[in-house]
Amino acid sequence: MLPGSRFGIYWAKLLTMLVLTFFLQAVQVVGVFLNYYLTSFFIPEFAQYHITPWSLVTNSMAMPLLVPQYAVQFLLILSMGIALIVTVFQLAILVVGVEKKGYVRKVTSVVLYILVAVVTFTLIMRTQFVVHLIGNEALVFLIGCMLIWIVLNMLLSDYLLNHKVSV
């Protein structure tokens, strides 16, 4: 049974995108470990280097992006991923939803939204350097900013879907 409201459908699509994203991330992590074990099976000289999954995370250049070493880093990457997906959804709502209002209004709303996004993230980065946040303070500040961006996008999407957008 489909959800009764448009925002329920929005939530379903958003959660589907997040699940697919996390599944692809898990496949990449498993692929790295599988690559090591298959390589050591087919190339015996490679097996002399005893590599544990944790050493792959800590000693690799690419793995910390997939599996962060600290919980705060994981939360930052998670919140940035969710913010990116929510931003793309918001742009899709603006492009498709304002389509019947006219080409000029559609382009204006998309350009205005992109301008607000760029100015917001520029102010976030500038604030981080003006206040001189270091270490985990900067990470927590960025996580907080991403959460605020996500909530504001959700509220704007809810408003647009219920009042302004005709899909």
PAVEXLUM-560810 format. One record per residue (C-alpha): residue number from 1; residue in three letters; y, x, z; chain. Coordinates in nm, 3 decimals. Each point is the difference from the previous one (the first is absolute). Example, Ala and Ser with C-alpha at 12.3 -4.5 7.8 and 13.67 -1.06 7.14 Angstrom:
# residues 2
1_ala_-0.450_1.230_0.780_A
2_ser_0.344_0.137_-0.066_A
END
This chain:
# residues 167
1_met_0.000_0.000_0.000_A
2_leu_0.338_0.140_-0.097_A
3_pro_0.274_0.042_0.260_A
4_gly_0.248_-0.286_0.014_A
5_ser_0.314_0.208_-0.024_A
6_arg_0.122_0.258_-0.247_A
7_phe_0.043_0.253_0.278_A
8_gly_-0.368_-0.041_0.090_A
9_ile_-0.087_0.104_-0.355_A
10_tyr_0.244_0.291_0.035_A
11_trp_-0.183_0.112_0.318_A
12_ala_-0.337_-0.028_-0.173_A
13_lys_0.116_0.216_-0.291_A
14_leu_0.165_0.253_0.232_A
15_leu_-0.310_0.037_0.215_A
16_thr_-0.216_0.032_-0.310_A
17_met_0.219_0.284_-0.126_A
18_leu_-0.013_0.173_0.339_A
19_val_-0.379_-0.030_0.021_A
20_leu_-0.037_0.139_-0.353_A
21_thr_0.235_0.287_0.083_A
22_phe_-0.190_0.091_0.317_A
23_phe_-0.332_-0.030_-0.182_A
24_leu_0.119_0.244_-0.267_A
25_gln_0.120_0.236_0.271_A
26_ala_-0.340_-0.017_0.170_A
27_val_-0.173_0.069_-0.332_A
28_gln_0.214_0.312_-0.045_A
29_val_-0.089_0.127_0.347_A
30_val_-0.370_-0.063_-0.055_A
31_gly_0.029_0.163_-0.342_A
32_val_0.134_0.324_0.150_A
33_phe_-0.291_0.024_0.245_A
34_leu_-0.250_-0.097_-0.269_A
35_asn_0.149_0.264_-0.229_A
36_tyr_-0.052_0.268_0.266_A
37_tyr_-0.360_-0.099_0.068_A
38_leu_-0.093_-0.028_-0.369_A
39_thr_0.166_0.332_-0.076_A
40_ser_-0.188_0.172_0.282_A
41_phe_-0.326_-0.160_-0.122_A
42_phe_0.037_0.120_-0.360_A
43_ile_0.172_0.333_0.073_A
44_pro_-0.187_0.171_0.286_A
45_glu_0.272_0.266_0.047_A
46_phe_0.243_-0.275_0.089_A
47_ala_-0.227_-0.114_0.284_A
48_gln_0.063_0.320_0.197_A
49_tyr_0.346_-0.131_0.087_A
50_his_-0.071_-0.246_0.275_A
51_ile_0.268_-0.264_-0.039_A
52_thr_0.019_-0.299_0.230_A
53_pro_0.181_-0.321_-0.091_A
54_trp_0.269_0.079_0.257_A
55_ser_0.059_0.346_-0.144_A
56_leu_0.045_-0.161_-0.341_A
57_val_0.274_-0.215_0.153_A
58_thr_0.175_0.281_0.184_A
59_asn_-0.037_0.284_-0.253_A
60_ser_0.056_-0.182_-0.326_A
61_met_0.332_-0.061_-0.168_A
62_ala_-0.083_-0.347_-0.136_A
63_met_-0.211_-0.149_0.278_A
64_pro_0.278_-0.050_0.258_A
65_leu_0.153_-0.249_-0.243_A
66_leu_-0.324_-0.198_0.002_A
67_val_-0.101_0.057_0.361_A
68_pro_0.300_0.098_0.216_A
69_gln_-0.066_0.221_0.300_A
70_tyr_0.206_-0.207_0.244_A
71_ala_0.030_-0.372_0.065_A
72_val_0.378_-0.001_-0.050_A
73_gln_-0.042_0.155_-0.346_A
74_phe_-0.256_-0.267_-0.084_A
75_leu_0.238_-0.274_0.112_A
76_leu_0.280_0.151_-0.211_A
77_ile_-0.215_0.016_-0.314_A
78_leu_-0.134_-0.350_0.071_A
79_ser_0.347_-0.147_0.048_A
80_met_0.133_0.174_-0.311_A
81_gly_-0.290_-0.135_-0.205_A
82_ile_0.052_-0.352_0.127_A
83_ala_0.376_0.029_-0.060_A
84_leu_-0.062_0.112_-0.357_A
85_ile_-0.239_-0.288_-0.069_A
86_val_0.237_-0.252_0.158_A
87_thr_0.289_0.139_-0.205_A
88_val_-0.198_-0.034_-0.322_A
89_phe_-0.091_-0.358_0.098_A
90_gln_0.366_-0.074_0.069_A
91_leu_0.098_0.134_-0.342_A
92_ala_-0.271_-0.215_-0.159_A
93_ile_0.132_-0.308_0.178_A
94_leu_0.351_0.077_-0.118_A
95_val_-0.103_0.066_-0.361_A
96_val_-0.237_-0.293_-0.044_A
97_gly_0.169_-0.244_0.232_A
98_val_0.353_0.024_-0.131_A
99_glu_-0.124_-0.008_-0.360_A
100_lys_0.113_-0.358_-0.059_A
101_lys_0.346_0.070_0.140_A
102_gly_0.094_0.224_-0.290_A
103_tyr_-0.033_0.356_-0.117_A
104_val_0.327_0.120_0.153_A
105_arg_-0.086_-0.141_0.342_A
106_lys_-0.347_0.155_-0.012_A
107_val_0.131_0.346_-0.091_A
108_thr_0.281_-0.028_0.254_A
109_ser_-0.237_-0.094_0.283_A
110_val_-0.244_0.281_-0.083_A
111_val_0.276_0.261_-0.032_A
112_leu_0.159_-0.120_0.323_A
113_tyr_-0.334_0.017_0.183_A
114_ile_-0.071_0.352_-0.131_A
115_leu_0.352_0.104_0.099_A
116_val_-0.051_-0.137_0.352_A
117_ala_-0.335_0.182_0.025_A
118_val_0.147_0.332_-0.114_A
119_val_0.301_-0.030_0.231_A
120_thr_-0.223_-0.098_0.294_A
121_phe_-0.238_0.293_-0.042_A
122_thr_0.291_0.239_-0.059_A
123_leu_0.159_-0.114_0.326_A
124_ile_-0.332_0.039_0.179_A
125_met_-0.036_0.359_-0.121_A
126_arg_0.364_0.080_0.072_A
127_thr_-0.027_-0.142_0.351_A
128_gln_-0.306_0.212_0.063_A
129_phe_0.195_0.318_-0.080_A
130_val_0.325_-0.102_0.173_A
131_val_-0.172_-0.088_0.327_A
132_his_-0.221_0.312_-0.023_A
133_leu_-0.332_-0.162_0.074_A
134_ile_-0.289_0.240_0.034_A
135_gly_-0.377_-0.030_-0.005_A
136_asn_-0.140_-0.330_0.115_A
137_glu_0.348_-0.145_0.051_A
138_ala_0.057_0.011_-0.375_A
139_leu_-0.342_-0.151_-0.068_A
140_val_0.055_-0.284_0.245_A
141_phe_0.349_-0.061_-0.144_A
142_leu_-0.142_-0.018_-0.354_A
143_ile_-0.283_-0.230_0.112_A
144_gly_0.253_-0.229_0.166_A
145_cys_0.216_-0.005_-0.312_A
146_met_-0.302_-0.078_-0.219_A
147_leu_-0.101_-0.285_0.232_A
148_ile_0.352_-0.144_-0.012_A
149_trp_-0.004_0.028_-0.383_A
150_ile_-0.338_-0.177_-0.012_A
151_val_0.114_-0.283_0.228_A
152_leu_0.326_-0.050_-0.191_A
153_asn_-0.188_-0.010_-0.331_A
154_met_-0.245_-0.253_0.143_A
155_leu_0.283_-0.221_0.123_A
156_leu_0.181_0.027_-0.334_A
157_ser_-0.322_-0.080_-0.188_A
158_asp_-0.063_-0.302_0.220_A
159_tyr_0.354_-0.126_-0.056_A
160_leu_-0.013_0.053_-0.375_A
161_leu_-0.342_-0.159_-0.040_A
162_asn_0.098_-0.307_0.202_A
163_his_0.357_-0.058_-0.118_A
164_lys_0.115_0.187_-0.308_A
165_val_-0.292_0.100_-0.219_A
166_ser_-0.170_-0.234_-0.239_A
167_val_-0.329_0.151_-0.106_A
END
